[in-house]
């Protein structure tokens, strides 16, 4: 009997520990395996991320001193209840079992195995206490497993990076174009890829791959000998990260799409953001060219010793300027004077001035790289919207502007402008912006005030981080009965169904979508 | 890094040997500073072989010996990389023979040129040179081809299609029908074979029956059309795609028989062994008036684009000298020797032709690569299932 109970305790512990650790690894993955981000996240979400998930292990420490039968049964029960609380739930982006995660899991098991095996030599209460401490310490053991694996991970990454460099070296004719910016880089990348593909064999980093290892993976798995151009999106949350990618791919051309307070939390200052984005210009060779969106004052006023080609959608004396811009809910049209002085008319079915800016950057680069004007114009006409970036969808009789991947304040405000070009009952669905450091509250308030001007209904997803949007709405005297706070996006959609739009077509703007760690 | 080109030839076709000649000519023609060639020989049973010997013409005198020296391989698409794996896998040695970036089929005839091989390559998602599945099929199946051309106002001879099963069930009715619509002399030919095999001329009813017997040895579907007695044959090749296509010089094949036979085309190549289509007797450039030449070259491009072709194709015409009318006879979507001899006179070398063909493939691949990138946040999936329907079921 004693043996059976012993096993029961051990098994329920293992189950509870495993489930809890997997949750921590999931969050750790969403926090980009960054120690500080994870600790900060733990601090900010202490009750949701720690207390609720570990607290039941605490009373076990006291229960362990009851008589063995009671202690064993109660502690097993608590482990199992805790385990039930922590059961995996549906996630927007579930834990991906990458090789790295698998290696951390192995290390984790090894770390845990030592005290658990040693505990067998102890008396029952102490053994149970060690197990309970194990559960209480899961977040730390998870982080420890990463620290222990660090040298191995670094070695593995170094090998991958060198392999990618070797591949690039063997392709001496390959032209690399780097794209960075606080926002607009993924859209610009998709558009440039499409336009350049009318003439060249082009490879781009897929989706939003923009980290050194994402770039390395693209090179190692997708770059083929026939590719002539490689378009590489470069993202950064810290200074030096753009340079790190440039050191791998050696871009000849660069595009900086925008500079704004994105990731201000990690960058600390806007100067650091400017400096980091311009690492791309610094990395170019002497005959390289940097394409700059002069719409941003930060970019316009920044200096570079490389050849600069500027573009803007307002008259600012740039090399490429979009004129006669006409945007509607059916698409956009504008004129650009291309190299050789020819004025060319462009039309696209994509909505929003924001997209015009991104398309213009791609037109400038493609024109510079020798794609003829008619081909560029035809490619622009055939551009498709990038999924979840001002993507217009028609579902169930309503128009949905899916801007779920946007997370910056300028983009959000422009999305409201786009919403305004539509006729109908305008509904905004948003969980607000995050990662904007101390600007976060003011940005969200501004956004709320802007929404108050034009939306017929606002659904805020999640009460916690949308508080400042609500304040913004109130400052615009927005009637309270037109606001609904939903717990989840699913609840928001059910609410949209039930709203009475008085016969008007519902036009829904989905602005931003937060990952599971918010 | 060179672009790895798998040149695929042979296959289950009556023109198996001709394809070997065409392919090995091409292998010698590639720009070796750009391309690394991997010769892939497909046996008449459809098995693929690769090795050091598969690119050498002299090895094909003894095919069983060649196969012994080579590796049997199978194609695998490994996450966008196209691997040739040794089959069957032996011991602990290297399983992969090579990888290719693009496949260049140089095959002739049914089962390979007719879209079958193209379909296989397309299923694997490997980029391949030349016509896509539908154009290859239309290029081989003459009835389909004529229908498409006729719809595009391109002159073709009217024809009657006869299925062997129907013919043997009630041949007199069928022959009566044919006699009612077209007059002798007639030509009977397989609807889906290239290279002049199974074609017979008929001057009267008895000969027509004989012609059907003969043709049905090679195919189950026959075409009957009016035989143009006083004619001049002209061939012209086209290179390009829907966007842009150019026509080659025109040639006039010289017949030793009434109809250009398989012998004329490939076997009577002279003393130095067979040279494939390039060794056939011809008048090049063809002896025709400049305006006829231009008309034919324009019709060739029109035919090429009407059938949705890509790469290089040779279109065979004939001029009815009695009425002075030009007709399209047929198209070859993978012409013998890739019709390089028709391009040299207009200044496109064989090497240049091969490079352009590969570039056309990459162009098509780029055009086909639409934006279908999915970043799955699943919001809308939730919306349609729990939103629209869910709300109603709750109500």
HADDOCK unambig.tbl for C-alpha pairs under 7 A between the chains (distance, minus, plus):
assign (segid A and resid 92 and name CA) (segid B and resid 377 and name CA) 5.92 0.50 0.50
assign (segid A and resid 92 and name CA) (segid B and resid 378 and name CA) 6.93 0.50 0.50
assign (segid A and resid 170 and name CA) (segid B and resid 1 and name CA) 5.45 0.50 0.50
assign (segid A and resid 171 and name CA) (segid B and resid 1 and name CA) 5.70 0.50 0.50
assign (segid A and resid 197 and name CA) (segid B and resid 366 and name CA) 6.17 0.50 0.50
assign (segid A and resid 201 and name CA) (segid B and resid 362 and name CA) 6.98 0.50 0.50
assign (segid A and resid 207 and name CA) (segid B and resid 373 and name CA) 6.95 0.50 0.50
assign (segid A and resid 207 and name CA) (segid B and resid 375 and name CA) 6.65 0.50 0.50
assign (segid A and resid 225 and name CA) (segid B and resid 1 and name CA) 5.62 0.50 0.50
assign (segid A and resid 225 and name CA) (segid B and resid 2 and name CA) 5.98 0.50 0.50
assign (segid A and resid 225 and name CA) (segid B and resid 3 and name CA) 5.20 0.50 0.50
assign (segid A and resid 226 and name CA) (segid B and resid 3 and name CA) 5.83 0.50 0.50
assign (segid A and resid 384 and name CA) (segid B and resid 371 and name CA) 6.81 0.50 0.50
assign (segid A and resid 387 and name CA) (segid B and resid 374 and name CA) 6.91 0.50 0.50
assign (segid A and resid 387 and name CA) (segid B and resid 375 and name CA) 6.79 0.50 0.50
assign (segid A and resid 490 and name CA) (segid B and resid 382 and name CA) 6.69 0.50 0.50
assign (segid A and resid 490 and name CA) (segid B and resid 383 and name CA) 6.82 0.50 0.50
assign (segid A and resid 493 and name CA) (segid B and resid 383 and name CA) 6.33 0.50 0.50
assign (segid A and resid 493 and name CA) (segid B and resid 387 and name CA) 5.78 0.50 0.50
assign (segid A and resid 494 and name CA) (segid B and resid 387 and name CA) 5.43 0.50 0.50
assign (segid A and resid 494 and name CA) (segid B and resid 391 and name CA) 6.28 0.50 0.50
